[in-house]
Amino acid sequence: MPSQTFLNLNPDKQARIQAALLTEFSHHPLAKAQVARIVKEAQIARGAFYKYFADLTDAYQYLWGQVLHQIHSKDELRGQLKRQPADYANQVRQFLTTGEEQGLRDLLRLHYTVNEAQLDRPAPVVPGMRFDATTWAVMTLTHQAMRECLADADRQEEVLGRLEAALTALMKGAPDVSGN
């Protein structure tokens, strides 16, 4: 995670560095990313990069955490958890559209198709998050559908149809998984 030095930077400089990280990691897999391109775009010294992050993987995981927070904190996405399977397929569709609008789709695609498997550090687990079996299954299927849609955009509607069918079968007689 970033150093306290990075966290103490003024918000404009942090945003400039984060934008440079997003550009780099949206266009290059983690294994081919370069500090040189990041520092050039962010207009910082190479040494400063290493004052802020231990290495490229550290910078990537910081950016990934920021993106997940940005996506998952969107009220329109969080508020759409309903009990109908079609609602989940629509939520994935909206998530992909929102990611596209925010310039995140390439980062998400590279993460799920290349980078996730290369990370030697597991993604952070959110403490205190516990789910019943149905909610966990819905979340797992939904995230897998997102991966498949990002890996092959031409099959998006096929994947979302399969998600809806799987959730319909899973949720027959299941309690409301929205937490309501």
Secondary structure, DSSP 4 states (H G I P E B T S, - for coil): ---HHHHTS-HHHHHHHHHHHHHHHHHS-GGG--HHHHHHHHT--HHHHHHH-SSHHHHHHHHHHHHHHHHHT-HHHHTT--SSHHHHHHHHHHHHHHHHHTT-HHHHHHIIIIIHHH-SSPPPPPTT----HHHHHHHHHHHHHHHHHHH-GGGHHHHHHHHHHHHHHHHTTPPPTT--
